Amino acid sequence: MSEAALRTETRHDEAMAAARRAGVVWRAYAGAARHLFRLVVPSLLMFVPMGVLSLAGLATVTDESAAQVNGEFQLLGEPGWPLLVWTLVALLASLAGQAVVVPATVVLAAGLLTGRPVTTSAAMRATMRRWSPLLSLTLLGALVFVVIAAAGLGMLLWIEHLLGAFLVMVPLALLAMPCLLAVAIVVLEGASAGSALHRAYRLLRAVGPTNGGLWSGAFTLAFGVLILPAAAQQAVLWGASGNPLAHGVATSVLGLATPAFQGTVIARLLLHRLAIRRLVTEFGQIVERLPECGASPLRPVRVVGALLLPGLLYGGTMLVNPFGWLEVTQTVVTASWSREGASEPQPDGRPKPTVSGWDLQAIHAGEGGRMVMLMDSFAQAKLLTCTDSTCAGTRYAWAEPVGAAETPRAPAARLVGGRLVVATWAQTEDRIVAMTQHPYGGLMLAQVRPLPGQDGEMLSVTRCDDPACTSPRTKDVAKLPFSTSSYQDRGLVIGVAPVADPVVLRFDEDTGAISVITCEDHECARMRVEQPVKGGETWRHEEYRDRSGATMAIRYDGRPVIAYRDSADGSIRLLDCRNQACSQADTAVLSAPGQDHLAPALVLDASERALVAYQDLDREQLVVAACTGTRCTHTPVAKMRNSPGFGLAMTLDGRGRPVIAWMDGSPYYDDWHLVVTVPHSIP
């Protein structure tokens, strides 16, 4: 035997001895990390240009539904056809790239594991020469995925339990894992797709009592190729959340490096199964089939630059926002909250307050940049205090004293400086109350009460000279021709402008009529009643009546702006009054009809534009309409993940940005959450 042949045989023996060692996944990962700069090159050559082109193409196909939510790109609505086509092309290109990169990495890894390194170009050429069986395996893998998904879905529809679908899909997925080993057999042994599959299953059969079998090999492939990379991806997403640049770089580097570890696991498992079966001839044939070209020169600077480039481009795009996407900060406040009450009572004897899907009533800008939400439904009122406008940190406490009446729901008003005043009944009264701060100090309260033995209700106004209301002056000011439920949340509003007299809005949930009652002096000695919306036929079902309501804001000159849910068709409308009494008004229809629409929220910004937040149920979006008169622009600011909720409130923070608190999901189910959305600008 010649000296060269002897050296070759010795090298084969050493490679087989190394491949025979147990711990395929961990040894493969260690080897991939040690040779990462070589193994990652096919991924860089394929995916870096693809990523740069995809990011550039994204800028040309996005529409108004694109936004940056918490620093990440997100679609707030249904994508248009250009974006769908772009997504499909990018997905197909990525799958095609993966079908080339992983086999090429397998060739590189096999060369390193057997002591016969291969250049990147030779590995890519060897892969492309096997395009036909690799394409067949790719199509077969797609078919297997569809079959497994269909089996899981069928089981879910049959037994209506997620665990059953999981128990069906996991064994099927494990049985399909040898398809990954067939990739290595195709590129390293030159087998056809069918022969490679047959050989993969045959190689994974048990060899002795300690060397495992099909299930052992399937778990090895599942963990090394799928589970561990997915877990690493989730860990990176969690660790880099909140920092667009770090998130972009980390996910990009991990995504580009993952095929190096996947390919090494596949190559090492094939060599391991050949070694433990002592298939010396087949092992040697794999080594001999590798191209005789030596290793590519290491270029670490170029590799590091290519690894960082896509992430830096993405992170820089998110930081600079050159495409003018809407920027939104959003917090799911109740994401980690328990829905169960505390077992131990507080010092006052009451349990710790809990939150329900009915609770959200209002949000106000508090002291020191804090936000305060009034939460009240079927128990005493609570205050949810957020440390800032994004509501990243919260404090939840009872707002009403022990023994206060639980109904009707408590009103609140913000004082100058951010303090909040909450009114409460010492004993249950069948009255609805609204409250606001008077520009000259103190408070103004409006309340309605039914008239015994008569149709209609009486509106009274209370003037207080101080926030504690130590000397209230109450006056009956108007008899209204209707009387609605004392549980109505959005039917009575009072407002006062700095240079005008108080204005009261009353909404009739039965007919949808809106009455505007104007005080003709500061003490409301004389009143004027107008009805800018006459009302008419409504949905009388209780579920839809709960969603009715109106809200009002007062301009500096005293003219009201009213946003309401039309009781006839459920559409959201804006009423822009031409005078303080609202005897003349212009109407803008903001949304399509919809019986599930919730009453909107309304604020005036610094330029006195009316900002109306409402639910667009057709597109499952939360939308803010910015209206100058009746000319409105509509901006989606959030995606509704669940069914329509029963809470919507809005205020402005210290920088003039709208802060929207809303319930995502119906309280009738368990999938609701309290969400705070802050769009950084509204065009």
Secondary structure, DSSP 8 states (H G I E B T S, - for coil): --HHHHHHHHHHHHHHHHHTSS-HHHHHHHHHHHTHHHHTHHHHHHHHHHHHHHHHHHHHH--TTEEEETTEEEE-S---HHHHHHHHHHHHHHHHHHHHHHHHHHHHHHHHHTT----HHHHHHHHHHTHHHHHHHHHHHHHHHHHHHHHHHHHHHHH--HHHHHHHHHHHHHHHTHHHHHHHHHHHH---HHHHHHHHHHHTS--TTTS--HHHHHHHHIIIIIIHHHHHHHHHHHHTTT-HHHHHHHHHHHHHHHHHHHHHHHHHHHHHHHHHTT-HHHHHHHHHHS-SS------HHHHHHHHHHHHHHHHHHHHH-TT--EEEEEEETTTT--SS--SS--TTS-------TT-EEEEEE-GGG-EEEEE-SSSS-EEEEESSTT--SEEEEE-S-TT----S---EEE-TTS-EEE---SS--S-EEEEEE-TTSSEEEEEEEE-TTSSSEEEEEEEESSTT-SS-EEEEEEEES----TT-SSSEEEE--TTS--EEEEE-TTT--EEEEEESSTT--SEEEEEEE--------HHHHTT-EEEEEE-TTS-EEEEEE-TTT--EEEEEESSTT-SSEEEEE-S---TT----EEEE-TT--EEEEEEETTTTEEEEEEEETTEEEEEEEEE--SSEEEEEEEEE-TTS-EEEEEEES-TTSS--EEEEEEES---
